Amino acid sequence: MDYGVHDLADGVRSELEASYVKHGCGPEFWSTYQRVLERLVPPAQGTARTRVTNELALVIEQLGIVRRAQLVPPRSARARVR
């Protein structure tokens, strides 16, 4: 599914919501989530991928699919934890 610049967020939200309605919180929903993420930003994009992953997690939280989204900390914060 392709989205114009202005309705990207609404399109992604609708796609995830439709998948949840159809599949619940099972593997098919999470496969849709992965496809959306890979379409928005390829795996090798580093901090951009982290940012988009967190944004998608918040969308899923707002839709009520998960109670609380677990966000990925920025790379610099992960380095300090070690």
C-alpha positions in Angstrom: 0.0 0.0 0.0 1.5 3.4 -1.0 0.7 6.6 0.8 1.1 10.2 -0.2 3.2 12.4 2.0 0.2 14.0 3.8 -1.7 10.9 4.7 1.3 8.6 5.6 0.5 8.5 9.3 -3.3 7.9 8.7 -2.5 5.2 6.1 -0.1 3.4 8.4 -2.5 3.6 11.3 -5.4 2.3 9.1 -3.3 -0.5 7.8 -2.2 -1.6 11.3 -5.7 -1.2 12.7 -7.3 -3.3 9.8 -4.7 -6.0 10.4 -5.5 -6.1 14.1 -9.2 -6.3 13.5 -8.7 -9.1 11.1 -6.0 -11.1 13.0 -6.0 -9.9 16.6 -2.6 -9.6 18.2 -1.4 -12.8 16.6 1.5 -13.6 14.3 -0.3 -12.2 11.2 -0.7 -8.8 12.8 3.0 -8.7 13.7 3.9 -9.7 10.2 2.0 -6.7 8.9 3.8 -4.5 11.4 7.2 -5.8 10.1 6.2 -5.2 6.5 5.1 -1.7 7.3 8.3 -1.0 9.1 10.5 -2.4 6.3 8.5 -0.4 3.8 8.9 2.9 5.7 12.6 2.5 6.5 15.0 -0.3 5.5 16.8 -2.2 8.3 20.2 -0.6 7.6 19.0 2.9 8.4 20.2 3.0 12.0 18.8 5.9 14.0 16.0 6.6 11.4 14.8 3.0 11.8 14.9 3.3 15.6 12.8 6.5 15.4 10.2 5.0 13.1 10.1 1.8 15.2 9.3 3.9 18.2 6.7 5.9 16.3 4.9 2.7 15.1 5.0 1.4 18.7 3.2 4.5 19.9 0.6 4.1 17.1 0.0 0.5 18.3 -0.3 1.8 21.9 -2.8 4.5 20.8 -4.9 1.9 19.0 -5.1 -0.1 22.2 -3.3 -3.1 20.7 -0.7 -3.1 23.5 -1.2 -1.6 26.9 2.2 0.1 26.9 4.7 0.4 24.1 8.3 -0.5 24.8 10.4 2.0 23.1 13.9 1.4 21.8 16.4 3.8 23.3 18.7 5.8 21.0 22.0 4.2 20.3 23.9 6.7 22.5 21.7 5.7 25.5 22.3 2.0 24.8 26.0 2.5 24.8 25.9 4.1 28.3 24.0 1.1 29.8 26.8 -1.4 28.9 
